[in-house]
Amino acid sequence: MIPGAFEYVRAGSVEEALTALAEHGDDAKVLAGGHSLLPLMKLRLAMPAVLVDISRVPGLSYVRVDGDEVAIGAGTRHFELERSEVARAEVPLLPHVASRVGDPQVRHRGTLGGTVAHSDPASDLPTALLALGGDVVVQGPGGRRSVPVTEFWLGFFETALEPDELVVELRTPRTGSTGWGYEKFTRRENDWPIVAAAAVDGRVALANMGGTVVRATAFAFITSFTDYSVSLFLTRAGMRPITLAILSFLEFGFAPTLAAVAAITLIVPLILVIVIQHFFGIGDFIYASRKNG
């Protein structure tokens, strides 16, 4: 549980961070809140030679209205988003989802840019961002560019970021009073979701249903023919995330979902047989069943 040796660089500005990334390339990792990266380093699943700390870079933490969009700095911590009056008024899905992330310690250290760049398919806030739409703004040696959220997450821990780029801002449409909903299924309240669903204005995004967070386009297509928003299904009609997971599976045919269903189908009967064998003996059980039948 001890990480490998690494060089530590504390950046005082975005430009300093980009210089360090350009110098060290793939050997460098960006450290913001650290709640995603440090556990991987302790398990030695990630062994960067250089850590570039951007946690004290000024100007990366804000939530503000910019025209028809809400701009959120990549250094904004989850609890800051949760308490932002601008976010609550203009894009209420995000502060609600931020309040469901982990525990208070995680919410006070974790950053929105960090969870977006980490690209974990079980992440809460990327699921919400995908349902909302918008762009991830990244900065590199050539300046800034915007990547649509639908194109940013490429795979498990894989994004459209280049090694010498940094996430600096998230931009999402202002939704105001538009219907929205978020539900997740967990073993414990502060766990990563086994499956989660975010919905806003007929768009549905799912967590932990593939290598990245995904859009449930088939379900959005179905609801486009009704007078009910998908959030109504989520929040009032009692539709649970597992229902949306099934719909997404029918559309995408994800192997992880198939594997999970197969595992449950095979393992549960096996456990039942083992329990019966342990307490009764399988032969006696079968004999008794046939006799009583």
DATAWO-V977947 format. One line per field, one symbol per residue. ss: DSSP state (H for helix, E for strand, C for the rest). A space follows every 10 residues. Layout:
ss=???
This chain:
ss=CCCCCCEEEE CCCHHHHHHH HHHHHHHEEE ECCCCCHHHH HHCCCCCCCE EEECCCCCCC CCEEEECCEE EEECCCEHHH HHHCHHHHHH CHHHHHHHCC CCCHHHHHHC EHHHHHHHCC CCCHHHHHHH HHCCEEEEEE CCEEEEEEHH HHEEECCEEC CCCCCEEEEE EEECCCCCCE EEEEECCCCC CCCCEEEEEE CCEEEEECCC CCCEECHHHH HHHCCCCCCH HHHHHCCCCC HHHHHHHHHH HHCCHHHHHH HHHHHHHHHH HHHHHHHHHC CHHHHHHHHH HHC
